[in-house]
Amino acid sequence: MARTVGDKKLTFERTVRLKKQTEKLTMEVARLRGELVPLEEFKADVVRANLAVKARLLAIPARCVPRLFAAESPVILAAILQTEIRDALVDLSSGIGEEEEAL
């Protein structure tokens, strides 16, 4: 017996519905496993991290001005800045900057 256009359309619609149901269940399982987080929570975490980076980097000049002023050459200036920036980034990557933000 040949399938009619209506049968093919119904089969297609069922297939689409089953794919959507499967996707929804897959997402729900991932959420229950803790593999997904709400988008707003993720955005808030990114904003907090960005603020910590901004605060830590903006604090560098005030922290090293005396040493920069006393530096006798551009090479020493560059070394001081490089050390300060590297230390700030290492602290941030290990979570130290976030702890300071929370205080």
Sequence and secondary structure as in RCSB ss.txt:
>XXXX:A:sequence
MARTVGDKKLTFERTVRLKKQTEKLTMEVARLRGELVPLEEFKADVVRANLAVKARLLAIPARCVPRLFAAESPV
ILAAILQTEIRDALVDLSSGIGEEEEAL
>XXXX:A:secstr
    HHHHHHHHHHHHHHHHHHHHHHHHHHHHTT    HHHHHHHHHHHHHHHHHHHHTHHHHHHHHHHH  SHH
HHHHHHHHHHHHHHHHHHTTHHHHHHH 
